[in-house]
């Protein structure tokens, strides 16, 4: 622990299986939206750093993609980003969906984390959705799979148990100068934020295979004299049929996606937003090096 008046700063990798609630937790700890959330797995595609100030500590939460068995080049890059986040951090916070329990994905993550020489903390999430007597046996079983320094019972969505988690994270950060300005919330550039907010609406408003075969790029960002901003985004899909679904009858679906994203961006940017969306089919985009790099992911070898 740092001496009185001394600052502390460190990186915490938030890892887990898809849909464990990592992004919901990061947003709750940050006190604002820094990463998109949806009920669908594999929502987060790249590492996002959220800056959380607590007492004299700066906690840099690294929200990582869910760790799963990759199939596409995009999948491999996402999983590599997740493990890269774990390797770079001062400690790893493993999020496990208490309702789902120890799945094959959770076991695989535990096996790999057991080989990492960094402290691992466990947060059993969604504890409000299961009977309390199930929690201690689940925690004990996970502690048997790998060395866990601390265990927390939380509900990120209901914001239960987060005060203790935040306080302990602050205490655990090593002494040192801050990495980011104190008023900075995230290292996500506004252009990427806009693209992610549009993708979040796609995740929320479409179903089946469409959301995971879609990517969004911000083509232009124009500051206007009245203080508003014009944002032009292109939505890429894998097949013409997916393009038709996204556009909808007489453009109804893409208009609804744009309206939802515009509301979110207006609130986040605290200014008027003029958002324009274009949909293009681009087969195989999730195997293209350029598209993967545009997402902020490193190319896998």
For each residue, the residues with C-beta under 8 A, 3 or more apart:
1: 8 171
2: 6 7 8 56 174 175
3: 6 175
4:
5: 56
6: 2 3 56 175
7: 2 56 57 58 175 176 177 178
8: 1 2 56 57 58 170 173 174 175 176
9: 57 58 59 60 173 174 176 177 178 179
10: 57 58 59 60 89 90 91 172 173 174 176
11: 49 60 62 88 89 90
12: 59 60 61 62 89 90 91 92 93 169
13: 62 64 85 86 88 89 91 92 93
14: 22 25 26 61 62 63 64 85 93 95
15: 22 64 67 82 85 86 92 93 94 95 109 113
16: 20 21 22 66 67 94 95 96 97 106 109
17: 20 66 67 68 96 97 100 103 105 106 109
18: 41 42 43 65 66 67 68 105
19: 39 40 41 43 66 97
20: 16 17 66 95 96 97 100 125
21: 16 24 25 95 97 125 126 156 157
22: 14 15 16 25 26 44 63 64 66 95
23: 26 27 35 36 37 43 44 63
24: 21 27 28 37 156 157
25: 14 21 22 28 29 95 123 125 154 156 162
26: 14 22 23 29 30 34 35 48 50 61 63
27: 23 24 30 32 33 34 35 37 50
28: 24 25 31 156 157 159 162
29: 25 26 50 52 59 61 162 165 166
30: 26 27 34 50 51 52 61 185 186
31: 28 52
32: 27 185 268
33: 27 36 37 264 268
34: 26 27 30 48 50 63 185 186 188
35: 23 26 27 44 48 50 63 186 188 196
36: 23 33 43 44 196 197 199 200 203
37: 23 24 27 33 43 200
38: 43 200 203 204 211
39: 19
40: 19 43 203 211 212
41: 18 19 66 68
42: 18 45 65 66 68 78 212
43: 18 19 23 36 37 38 40 66 200 203
44: 22 23 35 36 48 63 64 65 66
45: 42 65 74 78 81 295 297
46: 65 78 81 295 296 297
47: 62 63 64 65 81 82 84 85 296
48: 26 34 35 44 62 63 186 187 188
49: 11 60 61 62 63 180 186 187 188
50: 26 27 29 30 34 35 60 61 63 185 186
51: 30 58 59 60 61 179 180 184 185 186 187
52: 29 30 31 58 59 60 61 166 169
53: 57 58 59 182
54: 57 59 166 167 169 170
55: 170
56: 2 5 6 7 8 170
57: 7 8 9 10 53 54 169 170 171 173
58: 7 8 9 10 51 52 53 173 178 179 180 182
59: 9 10 12 29 51 52 53 54 166 169 170 173
60: 9 10 11 12 49 50 51 52 179 180
61: 12 14 26 29 30 49 50 51 52
62: 11 12 13 14 47 48 49 85 88 89
63: 14 22 23 26 34 35 44 47 48 49 50
64: 13 14 15 22 44 47 67 81 82 85 86
65: 18 42 44 45 46 47 78 79 81 82
66: 16 17 18 19 20 22 41 42 43 44 82
67: 15 16 17 18 64 79 82 83 105 108 109
68: 17 18 41 42 75 79 105
69: 105
70: 75 76 78 79
71: 75
72: 75 76 286 287
73: 76 77 286 287 288 292 300
74: 45 77 78 286 287 291 292 295 297
75: 68 70 71 72 78 79 286
76: 70 72 73 79 80 300
77: 73 74 80 81 292 295 297 298 299 300
78: 42 45 46 65 70 74 75 81 82 297
79: 65 67 68 70 75 76 82 83
80: 76 77 83 84 297 298 300
81: 45 46 47 64 65 77 78 84 85 297 298
82: 15 47 64 65 66 67 78 79 85 86
83: 67 79 80 86 87 112
84: 47 80 81 87 88 298
85: 13 14 15 47 62 64 81 82 88 89
86: 13 15 64 82 83 89 92 113 116 118
87: 83 84 116
88: 11 13 62 84 85
89: 10 11 12 13 62 85 86 92 118
90: 10 11 12 118 119 172 173 174
91: 10 12 13 118 119 120 121 149 172
92: 12 13 15 86 89 113 116 118 119 120 121
93: 12 13 14 15 120 121 122 123 169
94: 15 16 109 110 113 120 121 122 123 148
95: 14 15 16 20 21 22 25 123 125
96: 16 17 20 100 101 102 106 122 123 124 125 138 142
97: 16 17 19 20 21 100 101 125 126
98: 101 124 125 126 127 129 130 134 135 138 153
99: 126 129 130
100: 17 20 96 97 103 106
101: 96 97 98 106 138
102: 96 106 107 138 141 142 145
103: 17 100 106 107
104: 107 108
105: 17 18 67 68 69 108 109
106: 16 17 96 100 101 102 103 109 110 142
107: 102 103 104 110 111 145
108: 67 104 105 111 112
109: 15 16 17 67 94 105 106 112 113
110: 94 106 107 113 114 142 145 146
111: 107 108 114 115 145 146
112: 83 108 109 115 116
113: 15 86 92 94 109 110 116 120 146
114: 110 111 145 146 147
115: 111 112
116: 86 87 92 112 113 120
117:
118: 86 89 90 91 92
119: 90 91 92 149 172
120: 91 92 93 94 113 116 146 147 148 149
121: 91 92 93 94 148 149 150 151 152
122: 93 94 96 139 142 143 148 150 151 152
123: 25 93 94 95 96 151 152 153 154 165
124: 96 98 127 135 138 139 142 151 152 153 154
125: 20 21 25 95 96 97 98 154 155 156
126: 21 97 98 99 129 130 155 156 157
127: 98 124 130 132 135 153 154 155 160 161
128: 155 157 158 160
129: 98 99 126 155
130: 98 99 126 127 134 135
131: 134
132: 127 135
133: 136 137
134: 98 130 131 137 138
135: 98 124 127 130 132 138 139 153
136: 133 139 140
137: 133 134 140 141
138: 96 98 101 102 124 134 135 141 142
139: 122 124 135 136 142 143 151 153
140: 136 137 143 144
141: 102 137 138 144 145
142: 96 102 106 110 122 124 138 139 145 146 148 151
143: 122 139 140 146 147 148 151
144: 140 141
145: 102 107 110 111 114 141 142
146: 110 111 113 114 120 142 143
147: 114 120 143
148: 94 120 121 122 142 143 151
149: 91 119 120 121
150: 121 122 168
151: 121 122 123 124 139 142 143 148
152: 121 122 123 124 161 164 165 168
153: 98 123 124 127 135 139 161
154: 25 123 124 125 127 160 161 162 165
155: 125 126 127 128 129 158 159 160 161
156: 21 24 25 28 125 126 159 162
157: 21 24 28 126 128
158: 128 155
159: 28 155 156 162
160: 127 128 154 155
161: 127 152 153 154 155 164 165
162: 25 28 29 154 156 159 165 166
163: 166 167
164: 152 161 167 168
165: 29 123 152 154 161 162 168 169
166: 29 52 54 59 162 163 169 170
167: 54 163 164 170 171
168: 150 152 164 165 171 172
169: 12 52 54 57 59 93 165 166 172 173
170: 8 54 55 56 57 59 166 167 173
171: 1 57 167 168
172: 10 90 91 119 168 169
173: 8 9 10 57 58 59 90 169 170
174: 2 8 9 10 90
175: 2 3 6 7 8
176: 7 8 9 10
177: 7 9
178: 7 9 58 181 182
179: 9 51 58 60
180: 49 51 58 60 184 187
181: 178 184
182: 53 58 178
183:
184: 51 180 181 187
185: 30 32 34 50 51
186: 30 34 35 48 49 50 51 193
187: 48 49 51 180 184
188: 34 35 48 49 192 193 196
189: 192 193
190: 193 194 221 269
191: 194 195 218 221
192: 188 189 195 196 218 296
193: 186 188 189 190 196 197 265 268
194: 190 191 197 198 218 221 231 233 261 265 275
195: 191 192 198 199 216 217 218 233
196: 35 36 188 192 193 199 200 216
197: 36 193 194 200 201 261 264 265 268
198: 194 195 201 202 216 233 235 257 258 261 275 277
199: 36 195 196 202 203 211 214 215 216
200: 36 37 38 43 196 197 203 204 261 264
201: 197 198 204 205 256 257 258 260 261 264
202: 198 199 205 206 210 211 214 216 235 246 257
203: 36 38 40 43 199 200 206 211
204: 38 200 201 260
205: 201 202 253 256 257 260
206: 202 203 210 211 245 246 253
207: 210 211
208:
209: 212 213 242
210: 202 206 207 213 214 237 242 245 246
211: 38 40 199 202 203 206 207 214
212: 40 42 209
213: 209 210 237 238 239 242 286
214: 199 202 210 211 235 236 237 238 242 246
215: 199 235 236 285 286 291 294 295
216: 195 196 198 199 202 233 234 235 236
217: 195 233 234 236 294
218: 191 192 194 195 221 231 232 233
219: 232 233 234 278
220: 230 231 232
221: 190 191 194 218 229 230 231
222: 229 230 231
223: 229
224: 227 228 229 230 274
225:
226: 272
227: 224 271 272
228: 224 271 272 273 274
229: 221 222 223 224 269 271 272 273 274
230: 220 221 222 224 274 276
231: 194 218 220 221 222 265 273 274 275 276
232: 218 219 220 276 278
233: 194 195 198 216 217 218 219 275 276 277 278
234: 216 217 219 277 278 279 280
235: 198 202 214 215 216 246 254 277 278 279 280
236: 214 215 216 217 280 281 282 285 291
237: 210 213 214 242 243 246 279 280 281 282
238: 213 214 242 281 282 283 284 285 286
239: 213 242 243 281 283
240: 243 244 281
241: 244 245
242: 209 210 213 214 237 238 239 245 246 281
243: 237 239 240 246 247 279 280 281
244: 240 241 247
245: 206 210 241 242 248 253
246: 202 206 210 214 235 237 242 243 253 254 257 279
247: 243 244 251 253 254 279
248: 245 251 252 253 254 255 256
249: 252 253
250:
251: 247 248 254 255
252: 248 249 255 256
253: 205 206 245 246 247 248 249 256 257
254: 235 246 247 248 251 257 258 277 279
255: 248 251 252 258 259
256: 201 205 248 252 253 259 260
257: 198 201 202 205 246 253 254 260 261 277
258: 198 201 254 255 261 262 275 276 277
259: 255 256 262 263
260: 201 204 205 256 257 263 264
261: 194 197 198 200 201 257 258 264 265 275 277
262: 258 259 265 266 273 275
263: 259 260 266 267
264: 33 197 200 201 260 261 267 268
265: 193 194 197 231 261 262 268 269 273 275
266: 262 263 269 270 271 272 273
267: 263 264 270
268: 32 33 193 197 264 265
269: 190 229 265 266 273
270: 266 267
271: 227 228 229 266
272: 226 227 228 229 266
273: 228 229 231 262 265 266 269
274: 224 228 229 230 231
275: 194 198 231 233 258 261 262 265
276: 230 231 232 233 258
277: 198 233 234 235 254 257 258 261
278: 219 232 233 234 235
279: 234 235 237 243 246 247 254
280: 234 235 236 237 243
281: 236 237 238 239 240 242 243
282: 236 237 238 285 291
283: 238 239
284: 238 287 288
285: 215 236 238 282 288 291
286: 72 73 74 75 213 215 238 291 292
287: 72 73 74 284
288: 73 284 285 291 292
289: 292 293 299
290: 293 294
291: 74 215 236 282 285 286 288 294 295
292: 73 74 77 286 288 289 295 297 299
293: 289 290 296 297 298 299
294: 215 217 290 291
295: 45 46 74 77 215 291 292
296: 46 47 192 293
297: 45 46 74 77 78 80 81 292 293
298: 77 80 81 84 293
299: 77 289 292 293
300: 73 76 77 80
301:
